[in-house]
Amino acid sequence: MKMKKNWLSVVLLLSAISLHAQKDSTAKQLDTLQIGGFTIVRDGEPAKHSASSSTTNYNVIWTNRPAKKNKTISTNWLIFDLGFANYRDLTNYSYAQAGSYLRILRPGDPAVNEGTTTLNTGKSSNVNIWLFMQRASLSKNVLNLKYGLGLEMYNFRYDSRISFRNAPAPMAFNDSISFTKNKLYAGYVTVPLMININTQPNSRRGLIMSVGMSAGYLLASRNKQISGDRGKQKYRGDLALEPWRLAAIGEIGLGPVRLYGSYSINQLQKTYTRMEQYPYTIGIRFSSW
């Protein structure tokens, strides 16, 4: 009988030790906390700075996590550009006025010349919406190929009476009335292709530079005019604008700030118009990279 009591005591003692060990194991598991790259561990020992202190020691461990690997091809959706538009006018107006495009419709009206085609720089704008741009790594994400697809929109504002029409034939002339608003709009679907350099591919704070070419096709053009005599009118058609637009393009950025620019290699109007105007733009690009 005494032997049975001894065995029972041993079993109870072992059970108590096992339960205590499980509690300690659970406590140790609960005493580990992960915050970002830090691991905080409570070791359960009293702090060494005071023998009578009941404060528990906490050990903070820095965990070195592997750096995020850059993708070979990355995509940026819906990029917006907002800038100013103008053009470099190399037209020989004596030669152009002898052609069929620049006209005088009424006796006494002034001929179209350099003064009547000068833009209001502060109100001439360029707005671009890029549906997407992709960046494909050529060398360690530092040297990249950048390309995309988007819509370029140009608003050329005039303070003169110059007007653009398609009928009875494409022509430009000075009207007999003044306008409170006189705008020539041209919109292109455009594909850009650039070589991109990203000095810090693992950070958004580095210097980025891109240079290349773009090809655009004319989707829509119109001359919008507002006057007290006629109200608001819109004259649609190609208005003798060149259907294709080829341009040299570039962008530069430091951190979150991006600037872009473009310069047309071919002229705005068709060759037979004898006009030689080469649009250019500069502005801010709202892009994540």
C-alpha positions as CSV (number, residue, x, y, z in Angstrom):
1,M,0.0,0.0,0.0
2,K,2.9,2.3,0.9
3,M,4.5,1.5,-2.5
4,K,1.3,2.5,-4.4
5,K,1.3,5.9,-2.5
6,N,4.9,6.5,-3.5
7,W,4.2,5.8,-7.1
8,L,1.2,8.1,-7.1
9,S,3.3,10.9,-5.6
10,V,5.9,10.5,-8.3
11,V,3.2,10.6,-11.1
12,L,1.6,13.7,-9.6
13,L,5.1,15.4,-9.4
14,L,5.9,14.6,-13.0
15,S,2.5,15.9,-14.1
16,A,3.1,19.2,-12.3
17,I,6.6,19.6,-13.9
18,S,5.1,18.9,-17.3
19,L,2.4,21.5,-16.9
20,H,4.9,24.0,-15.7
21,A,7.1,23.4,-18.7
22,Q,4.2,23.8,-21.1
23,K,3.3,27.1,-19.4
24,D,6.9,28.3,-19.7
25,S,7.0,27.3,-23.3
26,T,3.8,29.2,-24.1
27,A,5.0,32.2,-22.2
28,K,8.2,32.3,-24.1
29,Q,6.3,32.0,-27.4
30,L,4.1,34.9,-26.4
31,D,7.1,37.0,-25.2
32,T,8.5,37.4,-28.8
33,L,7.2,40.4,-30.8
34,Q,8.1,41.2,-34.4
35,I,7.9,44.9,-35.4
36,G,9.2,45.7,-38.9
37,G,12.9,44.7,-39.0
38,F,13.0,44.5,-35.1
39,T,12.4,41.4,-32.9
40,I,11.7,42.1,-29.2
41,V,12.3,39.2,-26.9
42,R,11.6,39.0,-23.1
43,D,14.1,36.7,-21.5
44,G,12.3,36.4,-18.1
45,E,15.3,37.4,-16.1
46,P,15.4,40.4,-13.7
47,A,17.1,43.5,-14.9
48,K,20.8,43.6,-14.0
49,H,20.8,47.2,-12.9
50,S,19.0,46.4,-9.6
51,A,19.1,43.2,-7.6
52,S,15.8,43.9,-6.0
53,S,14.1,45.1,-9.1
54,S,11.3,43.0,-10.6
55,T,11.7,44.6,-14.0
56,T,12.1,42.1,-16.8
57,N,14.9,42.3,-19.4
58,Y,13.9,42.9,-23.0
59,N,16.3,42.1,-25.8
60,V,15.9,44.0,-29.1
61,I,17.3,42.2,-32.2
62,W,17.7,43.8,-35.7
63,T,16.7,41.5,-38.4
64,N,18.4,42.0,-41.8
65,R,15.7,41.4,-44.3
66,P,16.6,40.8,-47.9
67,A,16.2,43.9,-50.2
68,K,13.2,43.9,-52.5
69,K,14.1,42.6,-55.9
70,N,13.3,44.9,-58.8
71,K,11.2,43.6,-61.6
72,T,12.7,43.2,-65.1
73,I,9.6,44.8,-66.5
74,S,7.5,47.2,-64.5
75,T,4.3,49.0,-65.5
76,N,3.0,52.5,-64.6
77,W,-0.7,53.2,-65.3
78,L,-2.4,56.5,-66.0
79,I,0.4,59.1,-66.1
80,F,-0.6,62.8,-66.5
81,D,1.4,65.7,-68.1
82,L,0.6,69.4,-67.7
83,G,2.6,72.0,-69.5
84,F,3.0,74.9,-71.9
85,A,2.9,74.6,-75.7
86,N,4.4,76.8,-78.3
87,Y,6.0,76.5,-81.7
88,R,9.1,77.6,-83.5
89,D,8.0,79.5,-86.6
90,L,10.4,79.4,-89.5
91,T,7.8,80.3,-92.1
92,N,8.7,82.5,-95.0
93,Y,5.5,84.5,-95.2
94,S,6.2,86.1,-98.5
95,Y,6.5,82.7,-100.0
96,A,3.5,81.2,-98.0
97,Q,1.2,84.1,-99.0
98,A,1.7,83.3,-102.7
99,G,0.3,79.8,-102.1
100,S,-3.3,78.6,-101.8
101,Y,-3.5,78.1,-98.1
102,L,-3.0,81.6,-96.6
103,R,-5.9,83.8,-98.0
104,I,-7.4,87.2,-97.9
105,L,-11.2,86.7,-98.1
106,R,-12.3,90.4,-98.2
107,P,-10.7,93.4,-99.7
108,G,-8.9,95.4,-97.1
109,D,-8.4,92.5,-94.6
110,P,-4.8,92.0,-93.4
111,A,-2.8,89.1,-94.7
112,V,-1.8,86.3,-92.4
113,N,1.7,87.0,-91.2
114,E,4.1,86.4,-88.4
115,G,2.2,88.8,-86.1
116,T,-1.2,87.1,-86.6
117,T,0.2,83.6,-86.0
118,T,2.0,84.5,-82.7
119,L,0.7,82.5,-79.8
120,N,-0.5,83.6,-76.4
121,T,2.2,81.7,-74.5
122,G,0.6,81.8,-71.1
123,K,-2.7,80.3,-72.4
124,S,-1.3,77.8,-74.9
125,S,-1.2,74.4,-73.1
126,N,-0.3,70.8,-73.5
127,V,-2.1,68.0,-71.6
128,N,-1.1,64.4,-72.0
129,I,-2.7,61.3,-70.6
130,W,-0.6,58.2,-70.9
131,L,-2.6,55.0,-70.5
132,F,0.5,53.2,-69.4
133,M,4.2,53.3,-69.6
134,Q,6.5,50.3,-69.2
135,R,10.2,50.1,-68.2
136,A,12.2,47.1,-69.3
137,S,15.6,46.6,-67.7
138,L,18.6,46.5,-70.0
139,S,21.2,46.4,-67.3
140,K,20.5,46.0,-63.6
141,N,17.5,48.3,-63.7
142,V,19.9,51.3,-64.1
143,L,19.7,51.3,-67.9
144,N,16.2,50.7,-69.2
145,L,14.0,50.8,-72.2
146,K,10.9,52.9,-71.6
147,Y,7.8,52.9,-73.8
148,G,4.0,53.4,-73.6
149,L,0.8,54.6,-75.2
150,G,-1.2,57.8,-74.6
151,L,-3.1,60.8,-75.9
152,E,-1.3,64.2,-76.5
153,M,-3.5,67.3,-76.6
154,Y,-2.3,70.7,-77.8
155,N,-4.2,73.9,-77.4
156,F,-2.7,76.8,-79.4
157,R,-4.2,80.1,-78.2
158,Y,-4.2,83.2,-80.4
159,D,-5.0,86.8,-79.6
160,S,-5.5,87.6,-83.3
161,R,-8.3,87.1,-85.8
162,I,-6.6,84.2,-87.5
163,S,-9.1,81.5,-88.5
164,F,-8.8,77.9,-89.8
165,R,-11.4,76.3,-92.1
166,N,-11.8,73.1,-94.1
167,A,-14.4,74.4,-96.6
168,P,-14.5,75.3,-99.4
169,A,-10.9,74.2,-99.1
170,P,-8.4,74.0,-96.2
171,M,-7.2,77.5,-95.5
172,A,-6.1,80.1,-93.0
173,F,-7.2,83.8,-93.0
174,N,-7.8,86.8,-90.8
175,D,-11.5,87.2,-90.0
176,S,-13.4,90.5,-90.0
177,I,-14.3,90.3,-86.3
178,S,-12.4,90.0,-83.0
179,F,-12.6,87.0,-80.7
180,T,-12.6,86.7,-76.9
181,K,-11.3,83.2,-77.4
182,N,-9.5,81.7,-80.4
183,K,-8.0,78.3,-80.1
184,L,-6.6,75.7,-82.4
185,Y,-6.8,72.2,-80.9
186,A,-4.8,69.1,-82.1
187,G,-5.0,65.7,-80.4
188,Y,-2.7,62.7,-81.2
189,V,-2.5,59.1,-80.1
190,T,1.2,58.7,-79.4
191,V,3.7,56.0,-78.8
192,P,6.9,57.1,-77.0
193,L,10.2,55.1,-77.0
194,M,13.1,56.2,-74.7
195,I,16.3,55.1,-73.2
196,N,16.0,55.6,-69.4
197,I,18.7,55.9,-66.8
198,N,17.8,55.4,-63.1
199,T,20.8,56.2,-60.8
200,Q,19.2,54.5,-57.8
201,P,16.9,51.7,-58.9
202,N,16.1,50.7,-55.2
203,S,15.0,54.1,-54.2
204,R,12.6,56.8,-55.4
205,R,15.1,59.6,-54.5
206,G,17.5,59.1,-57.2
207,L,18.1,61.0,-60.4
208,I,16.2,59.7,-63.5
209,M,16.8,60.7,-67.1
210,S,15.1,59.6,-70.3
211,V,15.6,60.6,-74.0
212,G,14.1,59.3,-77.2
213,M,11.5,59.7,-79.9
214,S,7.7,59.6,-80.2
215,A,5.4,59.0,-83.1
216,G,1.8,60.3,-83.0
217,Y,-1.2,60.2,-85.3
218,L,-3.7,63.0,-85.5
219,L,-7.1,61.9,-84.0
220,A,-8.9,65.2,-83.9
221,S,-8.4,68.9,-84.7
222,R,-10.7,72.0,-84.5
223,N,-10.7,75.7,-84.4
224,K,-12.8,77.0,-81.4
225,Q,-13.8,80.6,-81.4
226,I,-15.9,82.8,-79.1
227,S,-17.1,86.3,-80.0
228,G,-19.8,88.7,-79.1
229,D,-21.1,88.7,-82.7
230,R,-21.3,84.9,-83.3
231,G,-21.2,83.3,-79.9
232,K,-19.3,80.0,-79.5
233,Q,-18.4,78.2,-82.7
234,K,-16.3,75.1,-83.5
235,Y,-14.9,74.2,-86.9
236,R,-13.8,70.6,-87.2
237,G,-11.6,68.8,-89.6
238,D,-8.0,68.1,-90.3
239,L,-7.5,71.9,-91.1
240,A,-4.5,71.0,-93.2
241,L,-2.6,69.7,-90.2
242,E,0.0,67.0,-90.8
243,P,-1.5,63.6,-89.8
244,W,1.8,62.3,-88.4
245,R,3.8,63.9,-85.7
246,L,7.4,62.8,-85.0
247,A,9.2,64.4,-82.0
248,A,12.3,64.3,-79.9
249,I,11.3,63.8,-76.3
250,G,12.9,63.7,-72.9
251,E,12.3,63.8,-69.2
252,I,14.3,64.4,-66.0
253,G,13.4,63.8,-62.4
254,L,14.8,64.0,-58.9
255,G,12.8,62.3,-56.2
256,P,9.1,62.8,-56.8
257,V,9.5,65.8,-59.2
258,R,9.4,65.0,-63.0
259,L,9.8,67.4,-65.9
260,Y,9.2,66.5,-69.5
261,G,9.7,68.2,-72.9
262,S,9.2,67.5,-76.6
263,Y,10.1,69.1,-79.9
264,S,8.5,68.2,-83.2
265,I,10.8,67.2,-86.0
266,N,8.2,67.6,-88.7
267,Q,6.0,70.7,-89.1
268,L,2.5,71.2,-87.8
269,Q,0.8,71.8,-91.2
270,K,1.0,69.9,-94.4
271,T,3.8,70.7,-96.8
272,Y,1.6,72.3,-99.4
273,T,0.6,75.0,-97.0
274,R,4.2,76.4,-97.1
275,M,3.9,76.9,-93.3
276,E,6.9,75.8,-91.2
277,Q,5.9,75.7,-87.5
278,Y,7.5,73.2,-85.2
279,P,5.6,72.7,-81.9
280,Y,7.5,72.2,-78.6
281,T,6.3,71.6,-75.0
282,I,7.7,71.7,-71.5
283,G,5.8,70.8,-68.3
284,I,5.4,68.7,-65.2
285,R,4.8,64.9,-65.3
286,F,2.8,63.2,-62.5
287,S,4.3,59.7,-62.4
288,S,5.2,57.2,-59.7
289,W,8.6,56.5,-61.5
